Amino acid sequence: MQSLDALLGGFANALQPVTLMWGFIGCFVGTLVGVLPGIGPALTIALLLPLTYHVPATSMFVMFAGIYYGAAYGGSTTSILLNTPGESASVVTALEGNKMARRGRAGQALATAAIGSFVAGTIGTLALTFVAPWVVEAALAFGPAEYFSLMVLSLVAVSAVLGNSMLRGLLSLAAGLLFGLIGVDLQTGQARFAFGKAELLDGIEVTVAAVGLFAVGEALYLAWQGRESKAGEVMKMSGSLWLSRSDLARSWKAWIRGALYGFPIGAMPAGGAELPTLLSYYTEKKLSRHPEEFGHGAIEGVAGPEAANNAAAAGVLMPLLTLGIPTSATAAIMLSAFQGYGIQTGPQLFSTQGSLVWTLIASLYIGNVILLVLNLPLVSLWVKLLRIPPPWLYAGIIVISTAGVYGAGNSVFNVALLYGFGLIGFVMRRFDFPAAPLIVGLILAPMAEQSMRQALTISQGDWSTFVSRPLSASLLAIAALLLLAPPLWRWLRNRPT
């Protein structure tokens, strides 16, 4: 009942004209960047981080949430019409969606994707509303040792899951942890890794690093890649945007099943949106009464994965808000925005910033409706945007990044740091190193160090406190399992019989 009262208060704030305007802008921009190939929510939110110096926190996070949800919606357009997923979570949608478009059923594919996203997004937000307070109550029992172990688990999970190689993920994480230790040691007051630069005494600003890695680095990579690859064929809009009775009957169960996959897996430390979309696709393929259509444009193969994708987006927000743990690149950048406002995420967030949190959750319900209204009528506009010359996009990203970082602090040093991280981001993309573990390491390194030192202070320097406490030991055991299970499985599979 308390959650319901708090949610109603959140709706009262979210429906204020100014807050509603920011939500509408976020949904529009999110759909736009979801449609444009190669530009995702992580890059966009990173570009907009300098606005945190000028825009109130509530308005900013309502806009970020709109961008996050909107990008998940918009990604289906490129997957269906261009066969070019904007994000890895949209890959599965392209399998059947583009085949439907080639059969003259692009309208039905876009309709089931949009309505399924609305249904699953609403289900995921409902789960966030009523499950998050339970998670907060459980997390309040955590001490410093448990928090340190939870952060170790999160660091390992993100580095192990994001990217194609665990080793590359761990190397990226190690670099992030190293960058996160730059600055003045809060315990001793000594400068660490500052190299005599006064600008580094407060540590590396996460905003600069995130914009460099995700915006400048991505723009450089896309520009380099554009010299070697040609754009795909944009399919023409065809077919009705209204679902027939048969299409609706084949879609609605897939929407529900996709949502039930998406939210819980998205909320896990090693979840993400890729796994639930794959599980949803294979489930629909097994349960379909028309299995012969799979591979040739089955509508269930679009409905289920798109629903799972959007429900996972709501799931990712739960550990971010309740535990302060980012489980995706976008969540990591949103965490840096919270830190930019001086807001500490975690169990205390619901009590210290209750108005902000519940306004944000209420805006997710409203954003789902806005996105449904935006997506279907503006499909022709999104198709035209696919024809924007890529060099214009890359140049715009570089200019906006530079102006934003310089305008935020009037610091030439930060601009130099921006391009330094941009080059790092380009090299990482070029050689398939995931950037998200670096940002997560940069953000969580100081927090993990502080929790570790507090735990050791309480235990009078006894390191066994991390394994003698049952919950802390369990979290560390799961982290060890994530590290050791994949190579052990490969060894068992390849062992000669």
Residue pairs with C-beta under 8 A, 6 or more apart in sequence:
2 133
3 129
3 130
3 133
6 354
6 358
7 129
7 358
7 361
7 362
9 355
9 358
10 355
10 357
10 358
10 359
10 360
10 361
10 362
10 363
11 362
11 365
11 366
13 19
13 58
13 355
13 358
13 359
13 362
14 20
14 23
14 62
14 359
14 362
14 363
14 366
15 366
18 59
19 58
19 59
19 62
19 359
19 363
20 366
22 55
22 59
22 60
22 62
22 63
22 66
23 62
23 63
23 65
23 66
23 363
23 366
23 367
23 370
24 66
24 370
25 63
25 66
26 62
26 63
26 64
26 65
26 66
26 67
26 70
26 367
27 66
27 67
27 69
27 70
27 367
27 370
27 371
27 374
28 66
28 70
28 374
29 44
29 63
29 66
29 67
29 70
30 41
30 44
30 66
30 67
30 68
30 69
30 70
30 71
30 72
30 73
30 74
30 371
31 70
31 71
31 73
31 74
31 371
31 374
31 375
31 378
31 382
32 70
32 74
32 382
32 385
33 39
33 40
33 41
33 43
33 44
33 67
33 70
33 71
33 74
33 86
34 40
34 41
34 70
34 71
34 72
34 73
34 74
34 75
34 76
34 77
34 78
34 86
34 87
35 74
35 75
35 77
35 78
35 86
35 382
35 385
35 386
36 78
36 86
36 385
36 386
36 388
36 393
37 78
37 82
37 84
37 85
37 86
37 386
38 86
38 218
38 222
39 86
39 218
39 393
39 397
40 71
40 75
40 86
40 87
40 330
41 67
41 68
41 70
41 71
41 72
41 87
41 330
42 214
42 328
42 329
42 330
42 332
42 333
42 436
43 214
43 215
43 218
43 397
44 67
44 71
45 64
45 67
45 68
45 330
45 333
45 334
45 337
46 207
46 210
46 211
46 213
46 214
46 215
46 333
47 211
47 215
47 397
47 400
47 401
47 404
48 63
48 64
48 67
48 404
49 207
49 210
49 211
49 333
49 336
49 337
49 340
49 404
50 207
50 211
50 404
50 405
50 407
50 408
51 60
51 404
52 60
52 207
52 337
52 340
52 341
53 340
53 408
55 63
57 341
57 343
57 356
58 355
58 356
58 359
58 360
60 337
60 341
61 334
61 337
61 356
61 360
62 359
62 360
62 363
64 334
64 337
65 317
65 360
65 363
65 364
65 367
66 363
66 367
66 370
68 313
68 317
68 330
68 334
69 121
69 310
69 313
69 364
69 367
69 368
69 371
70 367
70 371
70 374
71 86
71 87
72 87
72 89
72 117
72 121
72 273
72 309
72 310
72 313
73 113
73 114
73 117
73 310
73 371
73 375
74 86
74 375
74 382
75 85
75 86
75 87
75 89
75 90
75 93
75 309
76 90
76 93
76 97
76 110
76 113
76 114
76 117
76 302
76 306
77 110
77 379
77 382
77 383
78 84
78 85
78 86
78 90
78 386
79 85
79 86
79 90
79 91
79 93
79 94
79 97
79 98
80 93
80 94
80 97
80 98
80 100
80 101
80 106
80 109
80 110
80 113
80 235
80 302
81 98
81 101
81 106
81 110
81 234
81 235
81 237
81 383
81 386
82 98
82 231
82 232
82 233
82 234
82 235
82 386
83 94
83 98
83 232
83 233
84 94
84 231
84 232
85 91
85 93
85 94
87 273
88 273
88 274
89 272
89 273
89 274
89 277
89 309
89 312
90 309
91 274
91 277
92 277
92 278
92 280
92 281
92 301
92 305
93 113
93 277
93 302
93 305
93 306
93 309
95 281
95 295
95 301
96 109
96 294
96 295
96 297
96 298
96 299
96 300
96 301
96 302
97 109
97 113
97 301
97 302
98 235
99 295
99 296
99 297
100 106
100 108
100 109
100 297
100 299
100 302
101 109
101 235
101 238
102 235
102 297
103 296
103 297
104 238
104 239
105 238
105 239
105 297
105 299
106 235
106 236
106 237
106 238
106 239
107 237
107 238
107 239
107 240
107 241
107 242
107 379
108 239
108 240
108 241
108 243
108 244
108 247
108 299
109 239
109 297
109 299
109 302
110 241
110 375
110 376
110 379
111 240
111 241
111 242
111 243
111 247
111 376
112 243
112 247
112 251
112 299
112 302
112 303
112 306
113 302
113 303
113 306
114 371
114 372
114 375
114 376
115 243
115 251
115 255
115 372
116 251
116 254
116 255
116 258
116 302
116 303
116 304
116 306
116 307
116 310
117 306
117 307
117 309
117 310
117 368
117 371
117 372
117 375
118 368
118 369
118 371
118 372
119 252
119 255
119 256
119 259
119 307
120 255
120 258
120 259
120 262
120 306
120 307
120 308
120 309
120 310
120 311
121 310
121 311
121 313
121 314
121 364
121 367
121 368
121 371
122 365
122 368
123 256
123 259
123 260
123 263
123 311
124 259
124 262
124 263
124 266
124 310
124 311
124 312
124 313
124 314
124 315
125 314
125 361
125 364
125 365
125 368
127 263
127 314
127 315
128 263
128 314
128 315
128 317
128 318
128 361
128 364
129 361
131 318
132 318
132 321
132 322
132 350
132 361
133 350
135 318
135 319
135 322
135 323
136 322
136 347
136 350
139 322
139 323
139 346
139 347
140 347
141 471
142 150
142 347
142 471
143 455
143 458
143 469
144 451
144 452
144 454
144 455
144 458
145 451
145 455
145 458
145 459
145 465
145 466
145 469
145 472
146 469
146 471
146 472
146 475
147 447
147 451
148 448
148 451
148 452
148 455
148 466
148 472
149 466
149 471
149 472
149 473
149 475
149 476
149 479
150 323
150 325
150 475
151 325
151 444
151 447
151 448
151 451
152 448
152 475
152 476
152 479
153 269
153 475
153 476
153 478
153 479
153 482
154 269
154 319
154 325
154 326
154 327
154 440
154 444
155 173
155 177
155 437
155 440
155 441
155 444
155 448
156 479
156 482
156 483
157 269
157 270
157 327
157 479
157 482
158 169
158 173
158 269
158 270
158 326
158 327
158 436
158 437
158 440
159 166
159 169
159 170
159 172
159 173
159 434
159 437
159 440
160 166
160 169
160 170
160 270
160 482
160 483
160 486
161 169
161 270
161 272
162 169
162 272
162 328
162 329
162 434
162 436
162 437
163 169
163 172
163 432
163 433
163 434
163 437
164 432
165 432
166 483
166 486
166 487
168 431
168 432
168 433
168 434
169 433
169 434
169 437
170 437
171 433
172 428
172 433
172 434
172 435
172 436
172 437
172 438
172 441
173 437
173 438
173 440
173 441
174 441
175 438
175 441
176 437
176 438
176 439
176 440
176 441
176 442
176 445
177 441
177 442
177 445
178 193
178 441
179 204
179 209
179 438
179 441
179 442
179 445
180 203
180 204
180 441
180 442
180 443
180 444
180 445
180 446
181 192
181 193
181 445
181 446
181 449
182 192
182 193
182 194
182 200
182 203
182 204
183 191
183 192
183 193
183 194
183 200
183 201
183 202
183 203
183 204
184 190
184 191
184 192
184 194
184 201
184 202
184 203
185 191
185 192
186 446
186 450
187 453
191 201
193 200
194 200
194 201
197 413
199 411
199 413
199 414
203 446
204 417
204 442
205 409
205 414
205 417
206 336
206 339
206 340
206 439
206 442
206 443
207 336
207 340
207 405
207 408
208 405
208 414
208 417
208 418
208 421
209 417
209 421
209 438
209 439
209 442
210 332
210 333
210 336
210 439
211 401
211 404
211 405
211 418
211 421
212 401
212 417
212 418
212 419
212 420
212 421
212 422
212 424
212 425
213 421
213 422
213 424
213 425
213 428
213 435
213 438
213 439
214 329
214 333
214 425
214 435
214 439
215 397
215 400
215 401
215 422
216 397
216 398
216 401
216 418
216 419
216 421
216 422
216 425
216 426
217 421
217 422
217 423
217 424
217 425
217 426
217 428
217 429
217 435
218 397
218 425
218 429
219 393
219 394
219 397
219 398
219 401
219 422
220 394
220 422
220 423
220 425
220 426
221 425
221 426
221 429
221 430
222 390
222 393
222 394
223 390
223 391
223 394
224 426
224 430
226 390
226 391
226 394
231 390
234 383
234 386
234 387
237 379
237 380
237 383
241 376
241 379
243 251
247 299
250 288
250 290
250 299
250 300
250 303
251 299
251 300
251 303
254 280
254 284
254 300
254 303
254 304
254 307
255 303
255 304
255 307
256 307
257 280
257 283
257 284
257 304
257 307
258 276
258 277
258 280
258 303
258 304
258 305
258 306
258 307
258 308
258 309
258 311
259 307
259 308
259 310
259 311
260 311
261 276
261 279
261 280
261 283
261 308
261 311
262 273
262 276
262 277
262 280
262 307
262 308
262 309
262 310
262 311
262 312
262 313
262 314
262 315
263 311
263 312
263 314
263 315
264 271
264 315
265 271
265 272
265 275
265 276
265 279
265 312
265 315
266 272
266 273
266 276
266 311
266 312
266 313
266 314
266 315
266 316
266 318
266 327
267 315
267 316
267 318
267 319
267 327
268 315
268 327
269 319
269 325
269 327
270 327
270 482
271 312
271 315
271 316
271 327
272 312
272 316
272 327
272 328
273 308
273 309
273 312
273 313
273 316
273 328
276 308
276 309
276 311
276 312
277 305
277 308
277 309
277 312
278 305
279 308
280 304
280 305
280 307
280 308
281 301
281 304
281 305
283 304
284 298
284 300
284 301
284 303
284 304
285 291
285 294
285 298
285 300
285 301
288 294
288 298
288 300
290 298
290 300
294 301
314 364
316 327
316 328
316 330
316 331
317 331
317 364
319 325
319 326
319 327
319 331
320 326
320 327
320 331
320 334
320 335
320 345
321 345
321 349
321 350
321 357
321 360
322 346
322 347
322 349
322 350
323 345
323 346
323 347
324 335
324 344
324 345
324 346
324 349
324 447
326 332
326 334
326 335
326 440
326 443
328 436
329 435
329 436
329 439
332 436
332 439
332 440
332 443
333 439
335 345
335 443
336 439
336 443
338 344
338 345
339 443
343 349
343 352
343 353
343 356
344 352
349 357
350 357
401 418
401 422
402 415
402 418
405 414
405 415
405 418
406 412
406 414
406 415
408 414
424 438
425 435
427 433
428 434
428 435
428 438
429 435
455 465
455 466
456 462
456 463
456 465
458 465
459 465
465 472
466 472
466 473
466 476
467 473
467 476
